[in-house]
Amino acid sequence: MYNLSTLLALVGCAAIVVLVRLPFMGSEIDDAIITFRYADNLGAGNGFCFNPGERVLGTTTLLYTLVLAAFRAIGISPFTAARFLNVAFDVAAIPILFLLGTRVVGRSVGLAAALVFATSGMNARVAGSGMETSLLTCLFFLTILFHSCDATLWCGISGGLVALTRPDGVAVIAGVLLVRLLQKREYWRVLVGVAAVGIPALIAQYAYFHTFISQSAVAKAFMSEYIEADSRIEILKRFLRLDSLEGWVGIVLTVPVTRALWKTRNSTLCIPAALLAYGSVFLVYGLQMFIRYYAPVDILYALFLLFGVGVICGIGTGSKESEEEGGRIVRDRLRRAGFLGFTVFIVCVNMAGIPGHIDAAWLFHRRLDSARISVGQWLGQTGESDWRVYVTDIGYIGFLSGKYIVDPVGLIAPWVIDRYEKQRELGLSFIEDLRPEVCIFSAASELYLARFATEWFCDSYIDTYRWRPGLDFRDPLGLLKNEWVVYFRRDLVETERADVYVSPIATYALYREQIGRNDLVGAIRSATMTCRTSPRYALTMGVLQWLVSHQRARGAWPEAAAGCQAALTVEDLHGDFRRTFLTNLGVCLFMMGQEDAAKRCWKDALKDDPNFQAPLANLAALAGRDTGNLVWVAIPLP
């Protein structure tokens, strides 16, 4: 049916799809990981749930979750399956687009549509994000292809699968039905096809979850009530892409393109109808930043313009008629050149935007998702399996930690929305009632944290860990702003088994409180508690040394001596740490009038290293009765 050059062109487009998407692999966003946890639990036999035992449909993509769960059941992780499937769906879209463009306009338009899709940086970014948008896009194109072929039953079935992929996919069905009604074409078989897929799915969904609507959709609809009018205007600007040249080009061309498609009764008129429905949905929901992760609006709009410009330029049957008329060959060639130029313009815009999309995807991944991954992995190795974690970013943290997630947004907890409607108060009341073992505030500013700084919360929880997004180190001192802040329930940190739950730096906030109360003994106990089992005790030793120096500066020699003695009880203490604390203990004892004990400490420090200068200097100073120049060894905090 098609010549070799056409087949080679399609293979080339498929190769471009793969090459363009490779740099984005591994940059999954948190929303996708929510679906991954559902698929992981279902594939592992734990049921269709986020928290095992709770039947709540917190993912908006039923079909995509089932596909990932099937791979998980045969031992393939959702991450690996999603990366493979998203590229496969995008490759499958190439021949579908070619057939669609060839049928509705001409073969040149079909090839151009395949090339435009293959070079789309936004679609490649979405494929790497792990979202279901690649499946949605492929089914969207398939639905329009069936619509153009008047295969109405298959059109309805495909449209039903689009709606199962995302509920807002009904925009596709709405677009197809609207066009068929306006063009007075058969539409009832489309409805039959949709019903054949949708009704059994809804029945099964209600039987399992006792609801027809995804809980995540309910939560997003509820939160949209808080979005101000100015924000919605900004969302509309983003949707229309008024900040870019291609956005204004599209606006200028929309009217003539729509008119040309209407005159020719072109089947792709359902695209602008679907885009209008999509725009309305996202404007109502207020999904400003992620609109293009959820729906393929960029590529749909570009293809709508491409098909329309192809009709205007007389590509396909229109060009043959003009040649038969004679005398208009030059004009026909100019039109073809115009279509070629428009195609080149879109492809160039796509190619020029790919580096920016790569940078944006990985910058977002490094700054936010790296912190989520670190927190999730750490929680997975910390504490008991039945711990409850209060956190708004539930994807990575829930998947990697395996803990029970307390979700204050309501994506996986229907009772949260009911409580919001009654109290209109966020966050703290849930913590007071549930008392989760861990509370995590993502990218928290001081203003945000101040909302939780009530007397009850400060008495019940302690600032345990801090991460700064985008940096591969932890900040125990809390010196940075807008960190990820992890609070442990106080009884877990203050127990004798705290070393099982937290790392050497985890009790720094407790040190700080105990110092404020002049409770050095408690602070020293906190500092040494986790040193016994942790291989990374150096930082705690540095903190303890700082505490001892703090007491020495205050002239509190007994407390400083107690700190040194506590450090020396840590197993396997050696090297500079041991010599340092022995030397400083000697200084403390001398200042307390225990000269002989001080000598023994300094001589003991010299056993490991006879050339260690500090105890030698102190012994010399003592021999010469120059006790005003005793050496105190300070270890800088790592």
VOSE-128260 format. One record per residue (C-alpha): y, z, x. Coordinates in steps of 0.001 Angstrom, whole numbers, plus 500000, padded with zeros to 6 digits. Each point is the difference from the previous one (the first is absolute). Example, Ala and Ser with C-alpha at 12.3 -4.5 7.8 and 13.67 -1.06 7.14 Angstrom:
VOSE-128260
495500507800512300 503440499340501370 
END
This chain:
VOSE-128260
500000500000500000 502379500866502819 500263498291503357 499283501595503344 503680500542500860 500501502054496829 496976502167500757 501183500522503591 503452500976498702 498471502620497702 497844501356502820 503146500198502132 501802501940497246 497056502397499769 500121500505503779 503736500750499771 499259502584497303 497640501831502349 502266499740503070 503130501155498185 498202503005498501 498325501246503185 503107501831501358 500217502015496779 496434501281499981 499873503788500208 503414500683498457 498705501363496691 502545501889497907 499421503341498309 499772498578496467 497021497871501024 498194503016501435 500053501656496572 497837497127498776 497856500294503137 499193503637499212 498979499062496456 497779497220501368 498577502295502680 499051502680497468 498521497465497587 498030498192502694 498704503299501366 498752501088496584 502694502602499293 501304498209496911 503128497984499258 502444502726501029 502546501062502612 499134503702500011 496217500265499441 499227501242496519 503347498919498472 499844496816497926 503574498808500323 500858496308500455 502706500365502625 499715496444501306 501531497047498178 497471497490501290 496676500446498249 498436496702501127 500999500294503667 498651503562500139 496638498890498625 499785497201502577 500788502404502878 497521502542498615 497260497344500045 500612499477503723 500107503765500575 496590500305498310 498479497764502676 501643501927502822 503238498049500544 503124502180499991 502845499164497598 502276499308502980 497693497339501437 499211498525496588 503678499767498996 500984498228503229 497235497431499591 500465499508496254 503765499595500064 499776497228502578 497107498419498070 501984500050496731 502972498380501724 497767497304501507 498460499368496561 503509499531498603 500549496929502224 497670497543498162 501041501497496641 503651499320500754 499228496506501240 498114499142496820 502764501517497872 502808498149501773 498063496735499961 499287500272496294 503457500989498755 502092497819502344 498242498146502803 497864500308503108 503009500382502295 501176502960497951 496515501502500125 499954499856503804 503556501308500184 499104502941497730 497006500875502188 502156499872503146 502778502108498482 497495502661498955 498239499949503389 503243500652501893 501307502740497691 500779503034502128 500358502260496979 496555499077498708 498544500620503449 501706503391500128 498614500879496579 496499498959501081 500229502379502958 501292502809497792 496605500397498352 501444499523496522 498283497996497270 502746497363499929 497928497334501775 497338500202497288 502724499988497339 501635496913501521 496731498060500265 499087500750496376 503557499171498908 499759496509501533 496516499533498526 501310500904496528 502807497436500244 497532497374501266 497724500548496984 503089499907497778 501053496646501470 496459498623499460 499974501242496387 496912502064500836 501384502613497613 496980502291499837 499759500224503785 503759500411500127 499683503064497770 497118501443502024 501905499550503242 503120501482498395 497965502992498852 498833500556503585 503653499873501119 500793502794497522 497040502029501311 501319499546503522 503379501419498951 501162500914496474 503284498158500546 497862496887500511 500330499545496247 503233498242500995 497809497035500961 498304499967496603 503367500346498294 501386497065501994 497048497755499203 500046500856496283 503754499499499743 499821496541501594 497033498945497885 501776501145496831 503214498181500904 498086496847500937 497845500304496852 496757500079501935 496833501908499167 500318503653500839 497445501935497944 497177499279502463 502159501582502696 500105503161497911 496233499849499544 499513499805503764 502364502922500595 498219502048497343 496574499194501479 501072501640503260 502509502571498821 498290501645497032 496772501022501825 502078501233502941 502248502087497748 497015501466498167 498326500961503275 503282501413501343 500558502134496916 496396501212500002 500303501198503602 503658501054500315 500861500627496309 503106497858500293 500925496335499719 502927500286502441 499860500760503713 501412503432500847 501942498496502909 501766497668497543 500860502993497786 501401501920502989 502110497066501209 501331499383496513 500951503671499713 501719500100503400 501971496861499112 501992502115497538 501760501562502989 501196496683501435 503723499406499583 501609496777498811 501431499216503450 496506500147501463 498727497567497378 502787497567500900 498914500254503623 496410499307498935 501157496889498151 501822498786503114 496845500499502047 497953498158497405 502389497025500083 500345500277503818 503787499686499871 500188501128503630 498408496794501330 500693496271500127 496715499084498347 500845502380497152 503235498150499211 498295496610500425 497427501114497454 502657501119497519 501814496644500287 496757498065499446 498507502137497226 501753498275497078 499379496350501017 496427500806501045 499237501700496675 501543497098498132 497934497435501937 496764501893499377 500821500372496314 500659496289499555 496657499093501574 498147502751498101 498807501261503365 497408502780499917 501716501936502792 502716501067497555 497863503111499530 501075501101503507 503678500697499137 498866501604496743 497681502297501964 502720500713502575 502375500989497213 497378502391498640 499331501394503490 503709500494500662 500372501909496742 497028502235500794 501191500933503461 503574500469498859 498801502477497378 497699501791502438 502666500064502683 497633498937502780 502656498916502417 498452499864503436 496416499141499130 500508497292497394 498622497324502319 496982502099500942 498985500269496353 500682496441498816 500132496639501838 503522499266498744 501217498277503189 497261497403500205 499969499455496222 503713499269499968 499723497715503034 497151498030498388 501873499773496701 502947498429501838 497686497781502057 498228498605496924 503321499463498229 501602498244502955 496853497839500244 500509498903496378 503727499354500551 499252497941503096 497462497882498133 496951501009502009 496703498811498506 499961497834496873 503781499847499833 500173498276503374 497503497303498931 502035499184496904 503151499637502041 498287497628502405 498823497835497109 503566499704498752 501084498540503326 503440500411501488 499690503753500184 497716500262503030 502766501270502262 500984502640497486 496350500995499651 499664500369503757 503122502141500099 498502502247497350 496812500323502006 502062500815503064 501845502606497931 496732501619498951 498759499943503588 503251501599501145 499729502729497375 496400500688501023 500995500186503664 502846502370499054 497625502412498244 497405499818502801 502695500621502651 501342502963498058 496443501342499749 499286499529503703 503337501462501070 499327503089497906 496536500752501374 501181501963503122 502281502090497809 497161500752497602 497752500990502904 502655502355501397 500727501474496565 496324500538499162 499185501738503272 503273501944500127 499213501341496534 496423500710501082 501070501776503194 502767502069498450 498180501165496871 496333499131500001 499417501254503543 501190503432498876 497817499798496890 497004499046502131 500645502836502469 500368502568497231 496942498684498147 497768500001503080 501170503453501008 499356501410496533 496563498370500013 499111502103503060 501762503134498772 498971502650497517 497404499913497260 498897497019497925 501166501607496745 503598500506501134 502692498644497699 502908498054501483 503368499569498272 501474496663501116 501870497050498474 498637497372502429 496428500237498770 498466496815501470 499262500420503704 500052503796499846 497537500089497104 497675497355501466 499869501363503556 499998503716499231 497449499938497186 501806502997498492 500870500598496344 503475498558499456 502615501670497802 502262497091499024 503495501045498799 500891496438498958 497255499720497396 498231496877501286 496634501750499847 500876503011497850 500879499417496303 500997503652499477 502861499539502477 501837497621497669 499610502413497080 501450502762502116 502931497875501159 500870499178496416 500113503700499117 501686501437503098 501799497076501672 499477501825503274 498241498510503015 497518501509502341 500310503732500471 498569501132496654 496762498120500781 499706501790503322 500588503390498382 497241499413497458 497403498298502181 500719501666503370 498508497137502046 498908500845503519 502276497328501520 503361498548498922 501290496843501683 503550498710499618 500284496444501285 503079498937501985 501686503144498765 503707500562500581 501528503457500233 501537499460496552 496590499174498537 498349502992501634 502799502256498757 498772499405496440 496763501748500921 501593502792502028 499556502588497279 499049503572500788 496568499503498457 499250496833501994 501153501506503308 497842503068499344 496983497895499032 500109497055502463 500843499537503635 501341496972501855 496980498994502070 500273496440501275 502688497352500309 499651496285500667 502786497561500647 499128496575498497 499698497258502565 499358502225503016 496563500788501322 500554503675500644 500343503180498013 503128502092499926 499020503665499673 503515501294500474 501427498127497012 502894498663502039 500025496597498304 501388499082496606 498117498276497171 496575500914501304 496784500268498105 499679503720499422 496644501665499390 499882503473498459 496890502175500069 499455502752497519 500953503137501872 496728501852499515 498181497191501851 502262500222503054 500021503788500194 496236500474499780 497834500637503047 498368496591499434 503257498082500274 498729498426503214 497458498135497855 502745498438497895 502994499466502251 500699498850503531 501793501918502780 503408498813498864 499378500606496304 501218503600499949 503379499383501595 501822500695496733 498154503296499793 501156500844503536 503539499228498914 499824502315496991 498393502796501995 502612499734502731 502678500227497340 498414503265498880 499653501132503661 496248500056499427 499000498879503471 496502501396499686 499428497844496903 501566497001501702 497785500434503047 496938500303497761 501000496792498253 500532498230503316 496673501009501489 497914499643496834 499363496286500346 499754499920503780 496449501343499992 498363496834498699 502500497217500554 499775497809503094 503748499342499693 501258503540500478 502700498994502501 502689499614497380 499227503388498466 500083501567503430 503394498422500520 501214501395496687 498584503428500876 501736499886503366 503229499182498187 499445503011497702 499398502274502975 503131498674501727 501920500618496780 499019503675500058 500721500257503705 503524498697499373 500427502754497400 498733502599502458 496992500721497790 497595500470502912 497102501631498104 499959497144497482 500210497404502774 497133501742501839 497948499931496812 500576496244499763 498802499430503550 496926502171499427 499198498086496804 500178496711501881 497670501315502702 497340500799497379 499581496323499156 496690498671501265 500050497504502873 503667500605500735 500487498607503478 502345498223502357 503737500345499730 499778501717496611 497873502880501315 502092500451503153 503218499816497997 499027502659497464 498635502292502729 503257499681501932 502145500627496942 497803502896498873 500578501549503419 503768499701499509 499731501640496564 497873502857501351 502352500599502912 502982500155497631 498026502533497956 499518502157503136 496387499050500685 500377498856503607 496325500170501003 498885498023496967 502651497395500820 498641499647503551 496472499464498668 501214497223497704 501811498165502768 497046500317502413 497677498777497232 502218496939499528 499655499215503721 496186499918499804 500058496559498364 502733498640502229 501016501976503120 503062497778500345 501336500636496489 503619500834500779 501001502258497094 497615502953500555 500518499733503771 503742500243499504 499615502958497651 497716501859502397 502469499341502810 502883501165497834 498084503172499122 499201500677503656 503650499612500888 501021501982496892 502072496961498934 498861500355496402 503110498378498591 498632496583500958 496534500042498406 498852496478499090 499237499188496344 498002496775499598 501021497822497088 497781497232498649 502009497413498076 498794499410496458 497936496764500012 
END
